Amino acid sequence: MDALRTLVGMDTHRLAKSRYGEWLGEYRVVIAEVQSVYGNPILGLEHRPEQEQSCTPASPV
């Protein structure tokens, strides 16, 4: 939550937020805090962009 408070306090963030309509349509932000994790510890929660690039989209059924 400290990182979120820091982001919200930045002048650059305020400016970008006030001008979002120039490059985005409607959007929704969900902010959550993970309090517990269950299940297989091998399945990671981290964001790995390099894996997203190598994935191919599922074919429509």
N, C-alpha and C positions, 0 to 999 in steps of 0.2 A: 504494500500500500504506500510505502514511502516513495517508491518510484513513480506511482500514479500522482501523488501530490506534487512531486517535483515537475512532472510533465505538465500538469494543469497550471502550475505557476509560471511557466515559461512564456515570455512575450511572443516568441515564434509560434508556439502552439495556439495561443489565443488568436493570433492573426490568421493562421491557417484554418482554424475552426470557424472563424467568422466569414471566410471566403470559400468554404467547402463547395458551395453551389456552382462555382466556376469549373470544377472538374469532377464532381460526384453528383449522383442523383440522391434519392433518399437513402438513408442508412440507419442502422441500429447498432448500438454498442452494448455489449454485455460484459460486465466486469465481475469476475468471480474470484474467490480465494479457495484453493484446494486445502481442505482440512484433513482428509484421510485418503489413502490410496489402498485399494484392495486388488487381489488377483495376482496374476503372473508378473513378477518383478522384471522379467526379461523384456516384456512389452513396454517400450519407452514412452514417455510423455513429451520428450523434447521435440522441437521443431527442426526438421532436417530438410532444408530446401533442395539439397543435392539429390535426395531420393524422389522428391516430387517431380523433378525435371526428367528423371529416367523412367517414370511410370507412364504407361500408355493408358488413355481413357478406356473405360469399359465400352464394349460395343453395344448398341441398343438392341433390345430384345423384341 
